[in-house]
Amino acid sequence: MLFYELKKLFSRTGSKLLLLLLGSILIFTAIYNIQSTHYVQPDGTSLSGISAIRELKKAKSQWNGILTEEQIKNVLQTNQDILASNPEYYPGTTDINLANKVYSQEQGYDDIRDMINQSYRLFGQFDYYLIDRLSPNQSSSFYKNRIEGLENFLGSNKEFTDKQKEYYRKQYQENQTPWQYTYQEGWEILTNSLPILQVLSVIIISLLLASLFSYEDKTRAKTILLSTCQGRTKGTVSKISAGLLLTIGIYTIVMSTYILIILGGFGFDGAFNPAQTNFFIGWESPWNISNIQAIGIMLISGLIGALIFSSITMFISYKSKSTVIASTVAFLLILIPDWLTNYISSSNLITVVKLLPDQLLNSRTQLSGFTFLDLQGIVISPLVIMNISYFVLSILILILLYYFARREYLK
């Protein structure tokens, strides 16, 4: 019966169109990220795509190594030398060709440039041209600035409890420096692009499952299913199993395919760089993890998010007997909560909204910011709470669905 349920789902025209749409989104996202990669040549012209990736990797790999004080000083000195050799250049110049020629010399240490800019600016702000105003002699405070910036930030913040402040200080102190840096373009692209792909994948999965239970009501085939002995239990179990298999299968295929395309094109280099070296997680992140661990957390969170939304969709499909209602509710639950935060002023209410299941599809924000909660003296990440609670809740929803369906069959 499981095979039969899957066959019914995939044989519908709407399902085929949704799968085609998801495949198109996957291909477009991968091609876009490859083609939008640029390498500026010494004459100011630009390469894009595979050739740009190859040249950019060569340029950035020259700066691979431990980010010691000496290495930071080397970057600052190199930057000053480039500026000195181009006296007509100034930040924000309208001479695009000149700006490109200067950038062609700087792009190799672009990742380190971002880290330096984040180190020497005010906590929470960013100035791309800050490095141009720094002397090589200031390299000694590169890591020290991170600790001092945290202290200034915590000192001016009235919302954090003493336990939260103590935890953040502990995380910063335990962060092992100097950091190892290697070319990491593929991991940065994954960190930046995975959330939107996860959201779109879960939306399409939910739309696929919206008709799983309501289809029999629409075609009036439920009376036949109710009249069979196997339909009382195995019919429901087969539908639930089909829903779970479809959710896990599609999510795994889409994510693994995308990751293999991106890392296959950009390289696996940088997997074990500290997350703080990744621009899209950020210098300020209190998570002491590597790039590959960050992506792992995002993938697991996304899978739990897919499971909870699939469970909700199947439950609503059964109770409402309407594909439209099930599709609409799932769509709104995924997209509305994050939008609401733009119109909510209460910090407590925002915290509640940030614990809704849609946040599992955008776990990068949890890895980037100071989002840990103080629960009666226990400081814990919302990601831990959400992953455990929504995994359990999805199981409970499916058990409840089975219970209601079985009761109906027994009437």
Secondary structure, 3 states (H helix, E strand, C coil): CHHHHHHHHHHCHHHHHHHHHHHHHHHHHHHHHHHCCEEECCCCCEEECHHHHHHHHHHHHCCCEECCHHHHHHHHHHHHHHHHCCCCCCCCCCCHHHHHHHHHHHHHHHHHHHHHHHHHCCCCCCCCCHHHHCCHHHHHHCCHHHHHHHHHHHHHCCCCCHHHHHHHHHHHHHCCCCCEECCCHHHHHHHHHHHHHHHHHHHHHHHHHCCCCHHHHHHCCHHHHHCCCHHHCHHHHHHHHHHHHHHHHHHHHHHHHHHHHHHHHHCCCCCCCEHHHCCCCCCCCCCCCEHHHHHHHHHHHHHHHHHHHHHHHHHHHHHHCCHHHHHHHHHHHHHHHHHHHHHCCCHHHHHHHCCCHHHHHHCHHHHHCCCCEEECCEEECHHHHHHHHHHHHHHHHHHHHHHHHHHHHHC
